[in-house]
Each structure stands twice: as C-alpha cells, then as structure tokens.
Amino acid sequence: MLEKVSKNLFRMLRDERITYTQFAKKFEELREKQKSVEKIHLDLGYYKELESYIENLYIRLIMNDEADEKLFDDVREAEMSNLNRLQKLKNSSSYKKSKHKNRDKSEYLE
C-alpha cells in the first residue's frame, strides 16, 4: 500500500493541473485506505523511509493550517525529487552489477 500511495503522490505532484485542494482531498483518501489495510512489518530501509516520508509530507502539507496553493507549488519539485530518491533507494537493492562480473567472457562470444 505504501508504494501505491507514493506513486499516486508522484503523479499528483507531476500534474501541474492538480490544485492544492485536489491534492489534499486525494491524499486524505489514500491515507484512509492505508490505515484500513493491515500493516505488515517490513524491515527494509526503503519501506521505513517511505513510511516516514509519507507521514512527514502529510504533516507538512495537510495537517499544517498554513498550507495553501503557494506552499504546494513551492514544494512540488522538491517532493518529486524526494520520491524519486526513494525509488532509487528501492532499485539499488534489487540490482547488483557484480552478478555480471562473474560470467565468463567466452559466454558472450558464442
């Protein structure tokens, strides 16, 4: 569910037509769905950081009484970068270049 939330957040941040009000409404909906799903403890750093990121973003943009369209526009690019960084963190653990180094070069010549 965390990944679904993060992908939706990224899409909304990327879409310049999304207003702060629309973003806040959808974020609230996603958060309710996230809370309704039974939490599974995942010990990977990626999931811990993703959960923390979503919580912090929610507090800064939704729970903040001073949050408005201007703040939303100001943080849009930075938050897309943060979500992208988290995705890179996830991908870095699934791809290891060393698996290619162990192959015999003759395999490529055949």
LUMLO-883308 format. One record per residue: residue number from 1; residue in three letters; x, y, z of N, C-alpha, C in turn. Coordinates in Angstrom, 3 decimals, always signed. Layout:
k:NUM&r:ALA&n.x:X&n.y:Y&n.z:Z&ca.x:X&ca.y:Y&ca.z:Z&c.x:X&c.y:Y&c.z:Z
...
//
This chain:
k:1&r:MET&n.x:+0.813&n.y:-1.192&n.z:+0.000&ca.x:+0.000&ca.y:+0.000&ca.z:+0.000&c.x:+0.867&c.y:+1.272&c.z:+0.000
k:2&r:LEU&n.x:+2.029&n.y:+1.193&n.z:+0.656&ca.x:+2.915&ca.y:+2.365&ca.z:+0.689&c.x:+3.338&c.y:+2.776&c.z:-0.713
k:3&r:GLU&n.x:+3.637&n.y:+1.784&n.z:-1.544&ca.x:+4.066&ca.y:+2.105&ca.z:-2.902&c.x:+2.934&c.y:+2.706&c.z:-3.713
k:4&r:LYS&n.x:+1.734&n.y:+2.212&n.z:-3.497&ca.x:+0.582&ca.y:+2.780&ca.z:-4.198&c.x:+0.411&c.y:+4.243&c.z:-3.813
k:5&r:VAL&n.x:+0.539&n.y:+4.539&n.z:-2.548&ca.x:+0.424&ca.y:+5.916&ca.z:-2.080&c.x:+1.517&c.y:+6.776&c.z:-2.710
k:6&r:SER&n.x:+2.755&n.y:+6.275&n.z:-2.694&ca.x:+3.861&ca.y:+7.078&ca.z:-3.225&c.x:+3.711&c.y:+7.321&c.z:-4.726
k:7&r:LYS&n.x:+3.247&n.y:+6.326&n.z:-5.470&ca.x:+3.053&ca.y:+6.507&ca.z:-6.911&c.x:+1.956&c.y:+7.511&c.z:-7.194
k:8&r:ASN&n.x:+0.880&n.y:+7.452&n.z:-6.416&ca.x:-0.196&ca.y:+8.427&ca.z:-6.580&c.x:+0.273&c.y:+9.836&c.z:-6.230
k:9&r:LEU&n.x:+1.042&n.y:+9.954&n.z:-5.164&ca.x:+1.579&ca.y:+11.260&ca.z:-4.783&c.x:+2.445&c.y:+11.828&c.z:-5.898
k:10&r:PHE&n.x:+3.307&n.y:+10.981&n.z:-6.459&ca.x:+4.190&ca.y:+11.444&ca.z:-7.526&c.x:+3.381&c.y:+11.917&c.z:-8.725
k:11&r:ARG&n.x:+2.363&n.y:+11.148&n.z:-9.119&ca.x:+1.539&ca.y:+11.540&ca.z:-10.260&c.x:+0.851&c.y:+12.881&c.z:-10.010
k:12&r:MET&n.x:+0.341&n.y:+13.058&n.z:-8.793&ca.x:-0.340&ca.y:+14.321&ca.z:-8.487&c.x:+0.634&c.y:+15.494&c.z:-8.461
k:13&r:LEU&n.x:+1.817&n.y:+15.284&n.z:-7.919&ca.x:+2.809&ca.y:+16.352&ca.z:-7.879&c.x:+3.284&c.y:+16.719&c.z:-9.281
k:14&r:ARG&n.x:+3.400&n.y:+15.726&n.z:-10.139&ca.x:+3.879&ca.y:+15.952&ca.z:-11.503&c.x:+2.846&c.y:+16.692&c.z:-12.350
k:15&r:ASP&n.x:+1.569&n.y:+16.431&n.z:-12.093&ca.x:+0.499&ca.y:+17.039&ca.z:-12.884&c.x:+0.267&c.y:+18.481&c.z:-12.432
k:16&r:GLU&n.x:+0.646&n.y:+19.422&n.z:-13.263&ca.x:+0.551&ca.y:+20.847&ca.z:-12.914&c.x:-0.899&c.y:+21.324&c.z:-12.809
k:17&r:ARG&n.x:-1.831&n.y:+20.553&n.z:-13.334&ca.x:-3.244&ca.y:+20.951&ca.z:-13.262&c.x:-3.868&c.y:+20.647&c.z:-11.899
k:18&r:ILE&n.x:-3.197&n.y:+19.817&n.z:-11.096&ca.x:-3.715&ca.y:+19.456&ca.z:-9.774&c.x:-3.531&c.y:+20.640&c.z:-8.827
k:19&r:THR&n.x:-4.610&n.y:+21.046&n.z:-8.193&ca.x:-4.552&ca.y:+22.145&ca.z:-7.233&c.x:-4.255&c.y:+21.578&c.z:-5.844
k:20&r:TYR&n.x:-3.948&n.y:+22.464&n.z:-4.934&ca.x:-3.690&ca.y:+22.038&ca.z:-3.557&c.x:-4.927&c.y:+21.350&c.z:-2.965
k:21&r:THR&n.x:-6.100&n.y:+21.882&n.z:-3.230&ca.x:-7.338&ca.y:+21.306&ca.z:-2.703&c.x:-7.540&c.y:+19.885&c.z:-3.214
k:22&r:GLN&n.x:-7.324&n.y:+19.671&n.z:-4.502&ca.x:-7.461&ca.y:+18.332&ca.z:-5.076&c.x:-6.421&c.y:+17.387&c.z:-4.480
k:23&r:PHE&n.x:-5.196&n.y:+17.884&n.z:-4.350&ca.x:-4.118&ca.y:+17.085&ca.z:-3.787&c.x:-4.453&c.y:+16.671&c.z:-2.362
k:24&r:ALA&n.x:-4.906&n.y:+17.625&n.z:-1.557&ca.x:-5.218&ca.y:+17.358&ca.z:-0.154&c.x:-6.343&c.y:+16.334&c.z:-0.033
k:25&r:LYS&n.x:-7.366&n.y:+16.468&n.z:-0.858&ca.x:-8.502&ca.y:+15.538&ca.z:-0.814&c.x:-8.051&c.y:+14.114&c.z:-1.155
k:26&r:LYS&n.x:-7.288&n.y:+13.990&n.z:-2.234&ca.x:-6.819&ca.y:+12.665&ca.z:-2.658&c.x:-5.853&c.y:+12.073&c.z:-1.636
k:27&r:PHE&n.x:-4.979&n.y:+12.900&n.z:-1.080&ca.x:-4.026&ca.y:+12.439&ca.z:-0.073&c.x:-4.780&c.y:+11.898&c.z:+1.145
k:28&r:GLU&n.x:-5.836&n.y:+12.598&n.z:+1.555&ca.x:-6.665&ca.y:+12.135&ca.z:+2.681&c.x:-7.271&c.y:+10.765&c.z:+2.370
k:29&r:GLU&n.x:-7.780&n.y:+10.603&n.z:+1.147&ca.x:-8.377&ca.y:+9.326&ca.z:+0.740&c.x:-7.339&c.y:+8.206&c.z:+0.773
k:30&r:LEU&n.x:-6.172&n.y:+8.484&n.z:+0.232&ca.x:-5.104&ca.y:+7.483&ca.z:+0.215&c.x:-4.689&c.y:+7.100&c.z:+1.632
k:31&r:ARG&n.x:-4.642&n.y:+8.092&n.z:+2.478&ca.x:-4.248&ca.y:+7.862&ca.z:+3.864&c.x:-5.267&c.y:+6.990&c.z:+4.600
k:32&r:GLU&n.x:-6.543&n.y:+7.227&n.z:+4.335&ca.x:-7.593&ca.y:+6.406&ca.z:+4.946&c.x:-7.488&c.y:+4.958&c.z:+4.476
k:33&r:LYS&n.x:-7.247&n.y:+4.775&n.z:+3.180&ca.x:-7.071&ca.y:+3.418&ca.z:+2.653&c.x:-5.859&c.y:+2.750&c.z:+3.286
k:34&r:GLN&n.x:-4.783&n.y:+3.500&n.z:+3.419&ca.x:-3.555&ca.y:+2.973&ca.z:+4.007&c.x:-3.804&c.y:+2.526&c.z:+5.446
k:35&r:LYS&n.x:-4.545&n.y:+3.317&n.z:+6.191&ca.x:-4.832&ca.y:+2.978&ca.z:+7.583&c.x:-5.761&c.y:+1.774&c.z:+7.701
k:36&r:SER&n.x:-6.636&n.y:+1.579&n.z:+6.705&ca.x:-7.594&ca.y:+0.473&ca.z:+6.773&c.x:-6.951&c.y:-0.877&c.z:+6.451
k:37&r:VAL&n.x:-5.816&n.y:-0.844&n.z:+5.769&ca.x:-5.110&ca.y:-2.075&ca.z:+5.412&c.x:-4.247&c.y:-2.513&c.z:+6.594
k:38&r:GLU&n.x:-4.254&n.y:-3.802&n.z:+6.852&ca.x:-3.439&ca.y:-4.328&ca.z:+7.950&c.x:-1.965&c.y:-4.067&c.z:+7.668
k:39&r:LYS&n.x:-1.299&n.y:-3.500&n.z:+8.635&ca.x:+0.104&ca.y:-3.142&ca.z:+8.474&c.x:+0.985&c.y:-4.384&c.z:+8.587
k:40&r:ILE&n.x:+1.878&n.y:-4.528&n.z:+7.634&ca.x:+2.849&ca.y:-5.623&ca.z:+7.635&c.x:+4.206&c.y:-5.013&c.z:+7.937
k:41&r:HIS&n.x:+4.879&n.y:-5.555&n.z:+8.932&ca.x:+6.190&ca.y:-5.024&ca.z:+9.312&c.x:+7.240&c.y:-5.461&c.z:+8.301
k:42&r:LEU&n.x:+7.801&n.y:-4.488&n.z:+7.608&ca.x:+8.879&ca.y:-4.754&ca.z:+6.656&c.x:+10.120&c.y:-4.044&c.z:+7.171
k:43&r:ASP&n.x:+11.188&n.y:-4.787&n.z:+7.284&ca.x:+12.385&ca.y:-4.263&ca.z:+7.931&c.x:+13.361&c.y:-3.595&c.z:+6.966
k:44&r:LEU&n.x:+13.016&n.y:-3.529&n.z:+5.709&ca.x:+13.908&ca.y:-2.901&ca.z:+4.741&c.x:+13.941&c.y:-1.392&c.z:+4.943
k:45&r:GLY&n.x:+15.110&n.y:-0.815&n.z:+4.771&ca.x:+15.273&ca.y:+0.624&ca.z:+4.926&c.x:+14.368&c.y:+1.422&c.z:+4.004
k:46&r:TYR&n.x:+14.152&n.y:+0.913&n.z:+2.801&ca.x:+13.306&ca.y:+1.604&ca.z:+1.822&c.x:+11.897&c.y:+1.813&c.z:+2.373
k:47&r:TYR&n.x:+11.306&n.y:+0.770&n.z:+2.926&ca.x:+9.931&ca.y:+0.873&ca.z:+3.419&c.x:+9.827&c.y:+1.755&c.z:+4.651
k:48&r:LYS&n.x:+10.844&n.y:+1.714&n.z:+5.490&ca.x:+10.854&ca.y:+2.596&ca.z:+6.659&c.x:+10.934&c.y:+4.053&c.z:+6.224
k:49&r:GLU&n.x:+11.815&n.y:+4.331&n.z:+5.276&ca.x:+11.964&ca.y:+5.704&ca.z:+4.792&c.x:+10.713&c.y:+6.173&c.z:+4.059
k:50&r:LEU&n.x:+10.109&n.y:+5.282&n.z:+3.279&ca.x:+8.904&ca.y:+5.634&ca.z:+2.543&c.x:+7.758&c.y:+5.953&c.z:+3.501
k:51&r:GLU&n.x:+7.600&n.y:+5.133&n.z:+4.511&ca.x:+6.554&ca.y:+5.370&ca.z:+5.504&c.x:+6.791&c.y:+6.701&c.z:+6.231
k:52&r:SER&n.x:+8.016&n.y:+6.949&n.z:+6.599&ca.x:+8.377&ca.y:+8.186&ca.z:+7.282&c.x:+8.149&c.y:+9.395&c.z:+6.370
k:53&r:TYR&n.x:+8.524&n.y:+9.257&n.z:+5.110&ca.x:+8.353&ca.y:+10.341&ca.z:+4.152&c.x:+6.872&c.y:+10.698&c.z:+3.990
k:54&r:ILE&n.x:+6.029&n.y:+9.689&n.z:+3.808&ca.x:+4.600&ca.y:+9.923&ca.z:+3.619&c.x:+4.010&c.y:+10.607&c.z:+4.853
k:55&r:GLU&n.x:+4.395&n.y:+10.136&n.z:+6.023&ca.x:+3.907&ca.y:+10.733&ca.z:+7.269&c.x:+4.338&c.y:+12.204&c.z:+7.384
k:56&r:ASN&n.x:+5.608&n.y:+12.480&n.z:+7.099&ca.x:+6.119&ca.y:+13.853&ca.z:+7.185&c.x:+5.460&c.y:+14.779&c.z:+6.157
k:57&r:LEU&n.x:+5.260&n.y:+14.268&n.z:+4.949&ca.x:+4.601&ca.y:+15.068&ca.z:+3.913&c.x:+3.165&c.y:+15.379&c.z:+4.318
k:58&r:TYR&n.x:+2.505&n.y:+14.404&n.z:+4.882&ca.x:+1.129&ca.y:+14.595&ca.z:+5.349&c.x:+1.072&c.y:+15.688&c.z:+6.418
k:59&r:ILE&n.x:+1.981&n.y:+15.636&n.z:+7.343&ca.x:+2.012&ca.y:+16.642&ca.z:+8.415&c.x:+2.308&c.y:+18.034&c.z:+7.845
k:60&r:ARG&n.x:+3.286&n.y:+18.124&n.z:+6.932&ca.x:+3.690&ca.y:+19.428&ca.z:+6.388&c.x:+2.649&c.y:+20.053&c.z:+5.471
k:61&r:LEU&n.x:+1.971&n.y:+19.215&n.z:+4.659&ca.x:+1.065&ca.y:+19.776&ca.z:+3.657&c.x:-0.414&c.y:+19.667&c.z:+4.010
k:62&r:ILE&n.x:-0.793&n.y:+18.699&n.z:+4.790&ca.x:-2.222&ca.y:+18.506&ca.z:+5.062&c.x:-2.591&c.y:+18.985&c.z:+6.468
k:63&r:MET&n.x:-1.811&n.y:+18.608&n.z:+7.449&ca.x:-2.112&ca.y:+18.982&ca.z:+8.834&c.x:-1.728&c.y:+20.432&c.z:+9.144
k:64&r:ASN&n.x:-0.897&n.y:+21.008&n.z:+8.324&ca.x:-0.434&ca.y:+22.380&ca.z:+8.503&c.x:-1.548&c.y:+23.357&c.z:+8.124
k:65&r:ASP&n.x:-2.004&n.y:+24.144&n.z:+9.086&ca.x:-3.085&ca.y:+25.107&ca.z:+8.836&c.x:-2.666&c.y:+26.211&c.z:+7.872
k:66&r:GLU&n.x:-1.381&n.y:+26.435&n.z:+7.742&ca.x:-0.890&ca.y:+27.495&ca.z:+6.869&c.x:-0.605&c.y:+27.006&c.z:+5.448
k:67&r:ALA&n.x:-0.794&n.y:+25.716&n.z:+5.211&ca.x:-0.549&ca.y:+25.173&ca.z:+3.875&c.x:-1.588&c.y:+25.713&c.z:+2.908
k:68&r:ASP&n.x:-1.118&n.y:+26.116&n.z:+1.740&ca.x:-2.012&ca.y:+26.655&ca.z:+0.728&c.x:-1.438&c.y:+26.378&c.z:-0.653
k:69&r:GLU&n.x:-2.075&n.y:+26.951&n.z:-1.645&ca.x:-1.663&ca.y:+26.738&ca.z:-3.033&c.x:-0.216&c.y:+27.168&c.z:-3.265
k:70&r:LYS&n.x:+0.188&n.y:+28.282&n.z:-2.674&ca.x:+1.554&ca.y:+28.779&ca.z:-2.856&c.x:+2.579&c.y:+27.810&c.z:-2.270
k:71&r:LEU&n.x:+2.347&n.y:+27.331&n.z:-1.064&ca.x:+3.257&ca.y:+26.361&ca.z:-0.445&c.x:+3.329&c.y:+25.090&c.z:-1.281
k:72&r:PHE&n.x:+2.171&n.y:+24.643&n.z:-1.743&ca.x:+2.106&ca.y:+23.435&ca.z:-2.568&c.x:+2.950&c.y:+23.603&c.z:-3.831
k:73&r:ASP&n.x:+2.812&n.y:+24.740&n.z:-4.496&ca.x:+3.604&ca.y:+24.984&ca.z:-5.707&c.x:+5.095&c.y:+25.099&c.z:-5.395
k:74&r:ASP&n.x:+5.416&n.y:+25.673&n.z:-4.241&ca.x:+6.820&ca.y:+25.832&ca.z:-3.851&c.x:+7.507&c.y:+24.496&c.z:-3.586
k:75&r:VAL&n.x:+6.795&n.y:+23.540&n.z:-3.044&ca.x:+7.422&ca.y:+22.263&ca.z:-2.661&c.x:+7.242&c.y:+21.167&c.z:-3.704
k:76&r:ARG&n.x:+6.476&n.y:+21.426&n.z:-4.727&ca.x:+6.156&ca.y:+20.399&ca.z:-5.735&c.x:+7.406&c.y:+19.730&c.z:-6.318
k:77&r:GLU&n.x:+8.338&n.y:+20.516&n.z:-6.835&ca.x:+9.549&ca.y:+19.959&ca.z:-7.463&c.x:+10.411&c.y:+19.203&c.z:-6.459
k:78&r:ALA&n.x:+10.577&n.y:+19.774&n.z:-5.288&ca.x:+11.414&ca.y:+19.145&ca.z:-4.264&c.x:+10.829&c.y:+17.804&c.z:-3.833
k:79&r:GLU&n.x:+9.517&n.y:+17.730&n.z:-3.719&ca.x:+8.889&ca.y:+16.478&ca.z:-3.291&c.x:+8.958&c.y:+15.419&c.z:-4.375
k:80&r:MET&n.x:+8.891&n.y:+15.816&n.z:-5.624&ca.x:+9.077&ca.y:+14.841&ca.z:-6.708&c.x:+10.496&c.y:+14.284&c.z:-6.659
k:81&r:SER&n.x:+11.463&n.y:+15.137&n.z:-6.371&ca.x:+12.858&ca.y:+14.684&ca.z:-6.239&c.x:+13.010&c.y:+13.718&c.z:-5.073
k:82&r:ASN&n.x:+12.348&n.y:+14.019&n.z:-3.962&ca.x:+12.416&ca.y:+13.122&ca.z:-2.802&c.x:+11.808&c.y:+11.762&c.z:-3.106
k:83&r:LEU&n.x:+10.682&n.y:+11.748&n.z:-3.795&ca.x:+10.053&ca.y:+10.472&ca.z:-4.157&c.x:+10.941&c.y:+9.701&c.z:-5.139
k:84&r:ASN&n.x:+11.575&n.y:+10.417&n.z:-6.044&ca.x:+12.480&ca.y:+9.779&ca.z:-6.995&c.x:+13.685&c.y:+9.173&c.z:-6.267
k:85&r:ARG&n.x:+14.202&n.y:+9.892&n.z:-5.278&ca.x:+15.319&ca.y:+9.389&ca.z:-4.475&c.x:+14.928&c.y:+8.103&c.z:-3.749
k:86&r:LEU&n.x:+13.720&n.y:+8.071&n.z:-3.219&ca.x:+13.251&ca.y:+6.858&ca.z:-2.539&c.x:+13.129&c.y:+5.686&c.z:-3.513
k:87&r:GLN&n.x:+12.667&n.y:+5.962&n.z:-4.719&ca.x:+12.563&ca.y:+4.902&ca.z:-5.729&c.x:+13.943&c.y:+4.376&c.z:-6.090
k:88&r:LYS&n.x:+14.932&n.y:+5.262&n.z:-6.186&ca.x:+16.302&ca.y:+4.829&ca.z:-6.468&c.x:+16.849&c.y:+3.973&c.z:-5.337
k:89&r:LEU&n.x:+16.488&n.y:+4.314&n.z:-4.109&ca.x:+16.906&ca.y:+3.514&ca.z:-2.958&c.x:+16.354&c.y:+2.098&c.z:-3.070
k:90&r:LYS&n.x:+15.112&n.y:+1.995&n.z:-3.473&ca.x:+14.499&ca.y:+0.672&ca.z:-3.645&c.x:+15.207&c.y:-0.101&c.z:-4.759
k:91&r:ASN&n.x:+15.433&n.y:+0.559&n.z:-5.865&ca.x:+16.043&ca.y:-0.111&ca.z:-7.016&c.x:+17.494&c.y:-0.500&c.z:-6.763
k:92&r:SER&n.x:+18.189&n.y:+0.242&n.z:-5.951&ca.x:+19.598&ca.y:-0.058&ca.z:-5.713&c.x:+19.786&c.y:-1.406&c.z:-5.022
k:93&r:SER&n.x:+18.806&n.y:-1.821&n.z:-4.251&ca.x:+18.939&ca.y:-3.100&ca.z:-3.552&c.x:+18.550&c.y:-4.276&c.z:-4.430
k:94&r:SER&n.x:+17.885&n.y:-4.023&n.z:-5.557&ca.x:+17.444&ca.y:-5.133&ca.z:-6.389&c.x:+18.365&c.y:-5.406&c.z:-7.577
k:95&r:TYR&n.x:+19.292&n.y:-4.532&n.z:-7.839&ca.x:+20.176&ca.y:-4.710&ca.z:-8.988&c.x:+21.620&c.y:-4.644&c.z:-8.530
k:96&r:LYS&n.x:+22.341&n.y:-5.693&n.z:-8.771&ca.x:+23.754&ca.y:-5.751&ca.z:-8.391&c.x:+24.588&c.y:-5.995&c.z:-9.645
k:97&r:LYS&n.x:+25.507&n.y:-5.101&n.z:-9.901&ca.x:+26.368&ca.y:-5.249&ca.z:-11.061&c.x:+27.290&c.y:-6.454&c.z:-10.935
k:98&r:SER&n.x:+27.599&n.y:-6.851&n.z:-9.728&ca.x:+28.543&ca.y:-7.945&ca.z:-9.529&c.x:+28.070&c.y:-9.246&c.z:-10.162
k:99&r:LYS&n.x:+26.773&n.y:-9.423&n.z:-10.336&ca.x:+26.295&ca.y:-10.664&ca.z:-10.930&c.x:+26.762&c.y:-10.794&c.z:-12.376
k:100&r:HIS&n.x:+27.036&n.y:-9.676&n.z:-13.031&ca.x:+27.501&ca.y:-9.716&ca.z:-14.409&c.x:+29.006&c.y:-9.928&c.z:-14.498
k:101&r:LYS&n.x:+29.741&n.y:-9.559&n.z:-13.477&ca.x:+31.193&ca.y:-9.681&ca.z:-13.496&c.x:+31.645&c.y:-11.129&c.z:-13.384
k:102&r:ASN&n.x:+30.832&n.y:-11.978&n.z:-12.801&ca.x:+31.217&ca.y:-13.364&ca.z:-12.578&c.x:+31.082&c.y:-14.237&c.z:-13.822
k:103&r:ARG&n.x:+30.463&n.y:-13.748&n.z:-14.842&ca.x:+30.300&ca.y:-14.537&ca.z:-16.061&c.x:+31.625&c.y:-14.638&c.z:-16.812
k:104&r:ASP&n.x:+31.809&n.y:-15.751&n.z:-17.407&ca.x:+32.993&ca.y:-15.967&ca.z:-18.230&c.x:+32.806&c.y:-15.202&c.z:-19.540
k:105&r:LYS&n.x:+33.834&n.y:-14.498&n.z:-19.965&ca.x:+33.729&ca.y:-13.693&ca.z:-21.184&c.x:+33.433&c.y:-14.544&c.z:-22.408
k:106&r:SER&n.x:+33.787&n.y:-15.811&n.z:-22.359&ca.x:+33.544&ca.y:-16.685&ca.z:-23.512&c.x:+32.043&c.y:-16.885&c.z:-23.743
k:107&r:GLU&n.x:+31.237&n.y:-16.702&n.z:-22.707&ca.x:+29.796&ca.y:-16.836&ca.z:-22.863&c.x:+29.257&c.y:-15.798&c.z:-23.849
k:108&r:TYR&n.x:+29.865&n.y:-14.627&n.z:-23.869&ca.x:+29.394&ca.y:-13.551&ca.z:-24.724&c.x:+29.862&c.y:-13.716&c.z:-26.165
k:109&r:LEU&n.x:+30.905&n.y:-14.498&n.z:-26.353&ca.x:+31.464&ca.y:-14.656&ca.z:-27.694&c.x:+30.735&c.y:-15.726&c.z:-28.489
k:110&r:GLU&n.x:+30.018&n.y:-16.577&n.z:-27.837&ca.x:+29.345&ca.y:-17.686&ca.z:-28.543&c.x:+28.119&c.y:-17.253&c.z:-29.261
//
